[in-house]
Amino acid sequence: MCDRSGTCLDTDTCQLVLRNERTGIETTEYYCKAHLVLRIWEVDADDDLEVVDATKLWH
């Protein structure tokens, strides 16, 4: 369920909600915890995106 390529060693799935500052549109992405951290770093470097929420999903 992780959007990143490669094998995820972490089985926990996290939901990341992002908001585009220009358009106001929110999107939801799903990652393993390890790739979630990488994606948050990418978002921090992008002036157009803001993290709205990051939640661990329980199955």
PDB file with one MODEL, atoms N, CA, C and O in Angstrom:
MODEL        1
ATOM      1  N   MET A   1       0.821  -1.194   0.000  1.00  0.00           N
ATOM      2  CA  MET A   1       0.000   0.000   0.000  1.00  0.00           C
ATOM      3  C   MET A   1       0.866   1.259   0.000  1.00  0.00           C
ATOM      4  O   MET A   1       0.332   2.368  -0.040  1.00  0.00           O
ATOM      5  N   CYS A   2       2.163   1.112   0.044  1.00  0.00           N
ATOM      6  CA  CYS A   2       3.069   2.257   0.056  1.00  0.00           C
ATOM      7  C   CYS A   2       3.265   2.767  -1.366  1.00  0.00           C
ATOM      8  O   CYS A   2       3.451   1.972  -2.287  1.00  0.00           O
ATOM      9  N   ASP A   3       3.224   4.092  -1.556  1.00  0.00           N
ATOM     10  CA  ASP A   3       3.379   4.691  -2.870  1.00  0.00           C
ATOM     11  C   ASP A   3       4.821   4.703  -3.353  1.00  0.00           C
ATOM     12  O   ASP A   3       5.070   4.979  -4.526  1.00  0.00           O
ATOM     13  N   ARG A   4       5.764   4.413  -2.488  1.00  0.00           N
ATOM     14  CA  ARG A   4       7.178   4.437  -2.872  1.00  0.00           C
ATOM     15  C   ARG A   4       7.587   3.092  -3.446  1.00  0.00           C
ATOM     16  O   ARG A   4       7.034   2.055  -3.079  1.00  0.00           O
ATOM     17  N   SER A   5       8.550   3.114  -4.339  1.00  0.00           N
ATOM     18  CA  SER A   5       9.042   1.866  -4.899  1.00  0.00           C
ATOM     19  C   SER A   5       9.988   1.194  -3.911  1.00  0.00           C
ATOM     20  O   SER A   5      10.498   1.837  -2.993  1.00  0.00           O
ATOM     21  N   GLY A   6      10.212  -0.069  -4.100  1.00  0.00           N
ATOM     22  CA  GLY A   6      11.093  -0.814  -3.214  1.00  0.00           C
ATOM     23  C   GLY A   6      10.297  -1.581  -2.176  1.00  0.00           C
ATOM     24  O   GLY A   6       9.091  -1.387  -2.023  1.00  0.00           O
ATOM     25  N   THR A   7      10.973  -2.428  -1.489  1.00  0.00           N
ATOM     26  CA  THR A   7      10.338  -3.250  -0.488  1.00  0.00           C
ATOM     27  C   THR A   7      10.286  -2.513   0.844  1.00  0.00           C
ATOM     28  O   THR A   7      11.308  -2.040   1.342  1.00  0.00           O
ATOM     29  N   CYS A   8       9.107  -2.420   1.409  1.00  0.00           N
ATOM     30  CA  CYS A   8       8.944  -1.781   2.712  1.00  0.00           C
ATOM     31  C   CYS A   8       9.135  -2.829   3.796  1.00  0.00           C
ATOM     32  O   CYS A   8       8.485  -3.874   3.785  1.00  0.00           O
ATOM     33  N   LEU A   9      10.022  -2.545   4.721  1.00  0.00           N
ATOM     34  CA  LEU A   9      10.251  -3.462   5.823  1.00  0.00           C
ATOM     35  C   LEU A   9       9.282  -3.206   6.963  1.00  0.00           C
ATOM     36  O   LEU A   9       9.145  -4.032   7.865  1.00  0.00           O
ATOM     37  N   ASP A  10       8.617  -2.078   6.924  1.00  0.00           N
ATOM     38  CA  ASP A  10       7.700  -1.675   7.973  1.00  0.00           C
ATOM     39  C   ASP A  10       6.279  -1.960   7.511  1.00  0.00           C
ATOM     40  O   ASP A  10       5.873  -1.484   6.451  1.00  0.00           O
ATOM     41  N   THR A  11       5.523  -2.716   8.272  1.00  0.00           N
ATOM     42  CA  THR A  11       4.173  -3.087   7.862  1.00  0.00           C
ATOM     43  C   THR A  11       3.111  -2.079   8.288  1.00  0.00           C
ATOM     44  O   THR A  11       1.964  -2.183   7.853  1.00  0.00           O
ATOM     45  N   ASP A  12       3.462  -1.111   9.123  1.00  0.00           N
ATOM     46  CA  ASP A  12       2.495  -0.098   9.530  1.00  0.00           C
ATOM     47  C   ASP A  12       2.220   0.848   8.366  1.00  0.00           C
ATOM     48  O   ASP A  12       3.143   1.287   7.680  1.00  0.00           O
ATOM     49  N   THR A  13       0.961   1.152   8.154  1.00  0.00           N
ATOM     50  CA  THR A  13       0.568   2.077   7.090  1.00  0.00           C
ATOM     51  C   THR A  13       0.159   3.399   7.708  1.00  0.00           C
ATOM     52  O   THR A  13      -0.535   3.438   8.724  1.00  0.00           O
ATOM     53  N   CYS A  14       0.597   4.482   7.083  1.00  0.00           N
ATOM     54  CA  CYS A  14       0.275   5.819   7.569  1.00  0.00           C
ATOM     55  C   CYS A  14      -0.420   6.612   6.466  1.00  0.00           C
ATOM     56  O   CYS A  14      -0.137   6.450   5.279  1.00  0.00           O
ATOM     57  N   GLN A  15      -1.331   7.469   6.895  1.00  0.00           N
ATOM     58  CA  GLN A  15      -2.045   8.349   5.978  1.00  0.00           C
ATOM     59  C   GLN A  15      -1.496   9.757   6.132  1.00  0.00           C
ATOM     60  O   GLN A  15      -1.370  10.265   7.246  1.00  0.00           O
ATOM     61  N   LEU A  16      -1.173  10.379   5.018  1.00  0.00           N
ATOM     62  CA  LEU A  16      -0.648  11.740   5.013  1.00  0.00           C
ATOM     63  C   LEU A  16      -1.609  12.624   4.230  1.00  0.00           C
ATOM     64  O   LEU A  16      -1.920  12.334   3.075  1.00  0.00           O
ATOM     65  N   VAL A  17      -2.079  13.702   4.852  1.00  0.00           N
ATOM     66  CA  VAL A  17      -2.972  14.650   4.187  1.00  0.00           C
ATOM     67  C   VAL A  17      -2.183  15.928   3.932  1.00  0.00           C
ATOM     68  O   VAL A  17      -1.617  16.522   4.850  1.00  0.00           O
ATOM     69  N   LEU A  18      -2.156  16.337   2.673  1.00  0.00           N
ATOM     70  CA  LEU A  18      -1.421  17.530   2.256  1.00  0.00           C
ATOM     71  C   LEU A  18      -2.384  18.565   1.688  1.00  0.00           C
ATOM     72  O   LEU A  18      -3.417  18.216   1.118  1.00  0.00           O
ATOM     73  N   ARG A  19      -2.038  19.843   1.848  1.00  0.00           N
ATOM     74  CA  ARG A  19      -2.811  20.930   1.255  1.00  0.00           C
ATOM     75  C   ARG A  19      -1.903  21.729   0.334  1.00  0.00           C
ATOM     76  O   ARG A  19      -0.795  22.115   0.708  1.00  0.00           O
ATOM     77  N   ASN A  20      -2.392  21.970  -0.876  1.00  0.00           N
ATOM     78  CA  ASN A  20      -1.688  22.830  -1.817  1.00  0.00           C
ATOM     79  C   ASN A  20      -2.024  24.266  -1.447  1.00  0.00           C
ATOM     80  O   ASN A  20      -3.191  24.657  -1.481  1.00  0.00           O
ATOM     81  N   GLU A  21      -1.021  25.052  -1.096  1.00  0.00           N
ATOM     82  CA  GLU A  21      -1.231  26.427  -0.639  1.00  0.00           C
ATOM     83  C   GLU A  21      -1.794  27.325  -1.737  1.00  0.00           C
ATOM     84  O   GLU A  21      -2.509  28.283  -1.442  1.00  0.00           O
ATOM     85  N   ARG A  22      -1.487  27.033  -2.981  1.00  0.00           N
ATOM     86  CA  ARG A  22      -1.987  27.865  -4.095  1.00  0.00           C
ATOM     87  C   ARG A  22      -3.459  27.611  -4.379  1.00  0.00           C
ATOM     88  O   ARG A  22      -4.235  28.549  -4.561  1.00  0.00           O
ATOM     89  N   THR A  23      -3.843  26.326  -4.416  1.00  0.00           N
ATOM     90  CA  THR A  23      -5.205  25.972  -4.814  1.00  0.00           C
ATOM     91  C   THR A  23      -6.124  25.688  -3.640  1.00  0.00           C
ATOM     92  O   THR A  23      -7.345  25.776  -3.777  1.00  0.00           O
ATOM     93  N   GLY A  24      -5.559  25.348  -2.488  1.00  0.00           N
ATOM     94  CA  GLY A  24      -6.364  24.970  -1.335  1.00  0.00           C
ATOM     95  C   GLY A  24      -6.846  23.531  -1.370  1.00  0.00           C
ATOM     96  O   GLY A  24      -7.547  23.091  -0.459  1.00  0.00           O
ATOM     97  N   ILE A  25      -6.479  22.793  -2.409  1.00  0.00           N
ATOM     98  CA  ILE A  25      -6.914  21.399  -2.556  1.00  0.00           C
ATOM     99  C   ILE A  25      -6.102  20.500  -1.623  1.00  0.00           C
ATOM    100  O   ILE A  25      -4.878  20.601  -1.542  1.00  0.00           O
ATOM    101  N   GLU A  26      -6.822  19.614  -0.919  1.00  0.00           N
ATOM    102  CA  GLU A  26      -6.173  18.636  -0.044  1.00  0.00           C
ATOM    103  C   GLU A  26      -6.115  17.287  -0.745  1.00  0.00           C
ATOM    104  O   GLU A  26      -7.065  16.885  -1.418  1.00  0.00           O
ATOM    105  N   THR A  27      -4.993  16.592  -0.583  1.00  0.00           N
ATOM    106  CA  THR A  27      -4.823  15.249  -1.128  1.00  0.00           C
ATOM    107  C   THR A  27      -4.387  14.312  -0.021  1.00  0.00           C
ATOM    108  O   THR A  27      -3.783  14.737   0.964  1.00  0.00           O
ATOM    109  N   THR A  28      -4.695  13.041  -0.185  1.00  0.00           N
ATOM    110  CA  THR A  28      -4.325  12.022   0.792  1.00  0.00           C
ATOM    111  C   THR A  28      -3.393  11.027   0.127  1.00  0.00           C
ATOM    112  O   THR A  28      -3.659  10.543  -0.973  1.00  0.00           O
ATOM    113  N   GLU A  29      -2.293  10.727   0.814  1.00  0.00           N
ATOM    114  CA  GLU A  29      -1.306   9.769   0.327  1.00  0.00           C
ATOM    115  C   GLU A  29      -1.087   8.725   1.419  1.00  0.00           C
ATOM    116  O   GLU A  29      -1.294   9.000   2.601  1.00  0.00           O
ATOM    117  N   TYR A  30      -0.672   7.533   1.020  1.00  0.00           N
ATOM    118  CA  TYR A  30      -0.463   6.443   1.970  1.00  0.00           C
ATOM    119  C   TYR A  30       0.961   5.922   1.844  1.00  0.00           C
ATOM    120  O   TYR A  30       1.446   5.678   0.739  1.00  0.00           O
ATOM    121  N   TYR A  31       1.628   5.752   2.981  1.00  0.00           N
ATOM    122  CA  TYR A  31       3.017   5.301   3.019  1.00  0.00           C
ATOM    123  C   TYR A  31       3.246   4.381   4.204  1.00  0.00           C
ATOM    124  O   TYR A  31       2.468   4.370   5.157  1.00  0.00           O
ATOM    125  N   CYS A  32       4.322   3.609   4.134  1.00  0.00           N
ATOM    126  CA  CYS A  32       4.813   2.945   5.338  1.00  0.00           C
ATOM    127  C   CYS A  32       5.469   4.036   6.190  1.00  0.00           C
ATOM    128  O   CYS A  32       5.735   5.127   5.685  1.00  0.00           O
ATOM    129  N   LYS A  33       5.729   3.767   7.446  1.00  0.00           N
ATOM    130  CA  LYS A  33       6.280   4.806   8.325  1.00  0.00           C
ATOM    131  C   LYS A  33       7.615   5.348   7.819  1.00  0.00           C
ATOM    132  O   LYS A  33       7.853   6.554   7.882  1.00  0.00           O
ATOM    133  N   ALA A  34       8.479   4.482   7.326  1.00  0.00           N
ATOM    134  CA  ALA A  34       9.796   4.931   6.858  1.00  0.00           C
ATOM    135  C   ALA A  34       9.664   5.888   5.675  1.00  0.00           C
ATOM    136  O   ALA A  34      10.334   6.921   5.644  1.00  0.00           O
ATOM    137  N   HIS A  35       8.826   5.566   4.717  1.00  0.00           N
ATOM    138  CA  HIS A  35       8.651   6.424   3.554  1.00  0.00           C
ATOM    139  C   HIS A  35       7.843   7.670   3.892  1.00  0.00           C
ATOM    140  O   HIS A  35       7.977   8.692   3.218  1.00  0.00           O
ATOM    141  N   LEU A  36       7.016   7.602   4.914  1.00  0.00           N
ATOM    142  CA  LEU A  36       6.281   8.788   5.364  1.00  0.00           C
ATOM    143  C   LEU A  36       7.249   9.873   5.816  1.00  0.00           C
ATOM    144  O   LEU A  36       7.068  11.046   5.489  1.00  0.00           O
ATOM    145  N   VAL A  37       8.265   9.487   6.559  1.00  0.00           N
ATOM    146  CA  VAL A  37       9.268  10.452   7.031  1.00  0.00           C
ATOM    147  C   VAL A  37       9.961  11.116   5.846  1.00  0.00           C
ATOM    148  O   VAL A  37      10.163  12.330   5.853  1.00  0.00           O
ATOM    149  N   LEU A  38      10.324  10.343   4.837  1.00  0.00           N
ATOM    150  CA  LEU A  38      10.963  10.907   3.645  1.00  0.00           C
ATOM    151  C   LEU A  38      10.031  11.879   2.925  1.00  0.00           C
ATOM    152  O   LEU A  38      10.464  12.941   2.478  1.00  0.00           O
ATOM    153  N   ARG A  39       8.763  11.519   2.814  1.00  0.00           N
ATOM    154  CA  ARG A  39       7.806  12.379   2.123  1.00  0.00           C
ATOM    155  C   ARG A  39       7.595  13.696   2.879  1.00  0.00           C
ATOM    156  O   ARG A  39       7.466  14.750   2.257  1.00  0.00           O
ATOM    157  N   ILE A  40       7.560  13.641   4.200  1.00  0.00           N
ATOM    158  CA  ILE A  40       7.400  14.863   5.001  1.00  0.00           C
ATOM    159  C   ILE A  40       8.597  15.784   4.786  1.00  0.00           C
ATOM    160  O   ILE A  40       8.422  16.999   4.701  1.00  0.00           O
ATOM    161  N   TRP A  41       9.802  15.237   4.696  1.00  0.00           N
ATOM    162  CA  TRP A  41      10.984  16.058   4.400  1.00  0.00           C
ATOM    163  C   TRP A  41      10.830  16.744   3.047  1.00  0.00           C
ATOM    164  O   TRP A  41      11.166  17.920   2.905  1.00  0.00           O
ATOM    165  N   GLU A  42      10.319  16.010   2.045  1.00  0.00           N
ATOM    166  CA  GLU A  42      10.098  16.598   0.725  1.00  0.00           C
ATOM    167  C   GLU A  42       9.076  17.735   0.788  1.00  0.00           C
ATOM    168  O   GLU A  42       9.261  18.783   0.169  1.00  0.00           O
ATOM    169  N   VAL A  43       8.013  17.518   1.532  1.00  0.00           N
ATOM    170  CA  VAL A  43       6.963  18.535   1.654  1.00  0.00           C
ATOM    171  C   VAL A  43       7.503  19.779   2.353  1.00  0.00           C
ATOM    172  O   VAL A  43       7.170  20.898   1.964  1.00  0.00           O
ATOM    173  N   ASP A  44       8.322  19.598   3.369  1.00  0.00           N
ATOM    174  CA  ASP A  44       8.911  20.742   4.070  1.00  0.00           C
ATOM    175  C   ASP A  44       9.741  21.617   3.134  1.00  0.00           C
ATOM    176  O   ASP A  44       9.827  22.828   3.333  1.00  0.00           O
ATOM    177  N   ALA A  45      10.347  21.016   2.124  1.00  0.00           N
ATOM    178  CA  ALA A  45      11.181  21.757   1.178  1.00  0.00           C
ATOM    179  C   ALA A  45      10.360  22.413   0.067  1.00  0.00           C
ATOM    180  O   ALA A  45      10.884  23.229  -0.692  1.00  0.00           O
ATOM    181  N   ASP A  46       9.083  22.062  -0.029  1.00  0.00           N
ATOM    182  CA  ASP A  46       8.203  22.593  -1.077  1.00  0.00           C
ATOM    183  C   ASP A  46       7.333  23.704  -0.494  1.00  0.00           C
ATOM    184  O   ASP A  46       6.520  23.460   0.399  1.00  0.00           O
ATOM    185  N   ASP A  47       7.505  24.919  -0.999  1.00  0.00           N
ATOM    186  CA  ASP A  47       6.759  26.068  -0.477  1.00  0.00           C
ATOM    187  C   ASP A  47       5.274  26.019  -0.803  1.00  0.00           C
ATOM    188  O   ASP A  47       4.483  26.724  -0.176  1.00  0.00           O
ATOM    189  N   ASP A  48       4.884  25.201  -1.768  1.00  0.00           N
ATOM    190  CA  ASP A  48       3.481  25.141  -2.177  1.00  0.00           C
ATOM    191  C   ASP A  48       2.658  24.133  -1.380  1.00  0.00           C
ATOM    192  O   ASP A  48       1.430  24.152  -1.452  1.00  0.00           O
ATOM    193  N   LEU A  49       3.314  23.253  -0.622  1.00  0.00           N
ATOM    194  CA  LEU A  49       2.597  22.210   0.112  1.00  0.00           C
ATOM    195  C   LEU A  49       2.705  22.394   1.615  1.00  0.00           C
ATOM    196  O   LEU A  49       3.704  22.894   2.132  1.00  0.00           O
ATOM    197  N   GLU A  50       1.645  21.973   2.303  1.00  0.00           N
ATOM    198  CA  GLU A  50       1.615  22.009   3.766  1.00  0.00           C
ATOM    199  C   GLU A  50       1.049  20.681   4.264  1.00  0.00           C
ATOM    200  O   GLU A  50       0.071  20.179   3.711  1.00  0.00           O
ATOM    201  N   VAL A  51       1.654  20.114   5.299  1.00  0.00           N
ATOM    202  CA  VAL A  51       1.130  18.901   5.915  1.00  0.00           C
ATOM    203  C   VAL A  51      -0.048  19.288   6.797  1.00  0.00           C
ATOM    204  O   VAL A  51       0.083  20.121   7.695  1.00  0.00           O
ATOM    205  N   VAL A  52      -1.199  18.677   6.536  1.00  0.00           N
ATOM    206  CA  VAL A  52      -2.395  18.914   7.326  1.00  0.00           C
ATOM    207  C   VAL A  52      -2.469  17.898   8.459  1.00  0.00           C
ATOM    208  O   VAL A  52      -2.788  18.247   9.595  1.00  0.00           O
ATOM    209  N   ASP A  53      -2.169  16.621   8.139  1.00  0.00           N
ATOM    210  CA  ASP A  53      -2.280  15.556   9.137  1.00  0.00           C
ATOM    211  C   ASP A  53      -1.460  14.355   8.691  1.00  0.00           C
ATOM    212  O   ASP A  53      -1.340  14.072   7.499  1.00  0.00           O
ATOM    213  N   ALA A  54      -0.900  13.659   9.664  1.00  0.00           N
ATOM    214  CA  ALA A  54      -0.231  12.383   9.418  1.00  0.00           C
ATOM    215  C   ALA A  54      -0.694  11.435  10.512  1.00  0.00           C
ATOM    216  O   ALA A  54      -0.499  11.695  11.700  1.00  0.00           O
ATOM    217  N   THR A  55      -1.314  10.328  10.096  1.00  0.00           N
ATOM    218  CA  THR A  55      -1.942   9.419  11.049  1.00  0.00           C
ATOM    219  C   THR A  55      -1.548   7.978  10.750  1.00  0.00           C
ATOM    220  O   THR A  55      -1.522   7.563   9.591  1.00  0.00           O
ATOM    221  N   LYS A  56      -1.243   7.226  11.788  1.00  0.00           N
ATOM    222  CA  LYS A  56      -1.024   5.793  11.633  1.00  0.00           C
ATOM    223  C   LYS A  56      -2.390   5.125  11.535  1.00  0.00           C
ATOM    224  O   LYS A  56      -3.270   5.370  12.361  1.00  0.00           O
ATOM    225  N   LEU A  57      -2.564   4.275  10.517  1.00  0.00           N
ATOM    226  CA  LEU A  57      -3.827   3.595  10.323  1.00  0.00           C
ATOM    227  C   LEU A  57      -3.806   2.249  11.037  1.00  0.00           C
ATOM    228  O   LEU A  57      -2.815   1.521  10.985  1.00  0.00           O
ATOM    229  N   TRP A  58      -4.878   1.939  11.682  1.00  0.00           N
ATOM    230  CA  TRP A  58      -5.015   0.657  12.378  1.00  0.00           C
ATOM    231  C   TRP A  58      -5.876  -0.253  11.532  1.00  0.00           C
ATOM    232  O   TRP A  58      -6.906   0.170  11.007  1.00  0.00           O
ATOM    233  N   HIS A  59      -5.460  -1.501  11.395  1.00  0.00           N
ATOM    234  CA  HIS A  59      -6.208  -2.468  10.587  1.00  0.00           C
ATOM    235  C   HIS A  59      -7.014  -3.364  11.468  1.00  0.00           C
ATOM    236  O   HIS A  59      -7.715  -4.248  10.974  1.00  0.00           O
TER     237      HIS A  59
ENDMDL
END
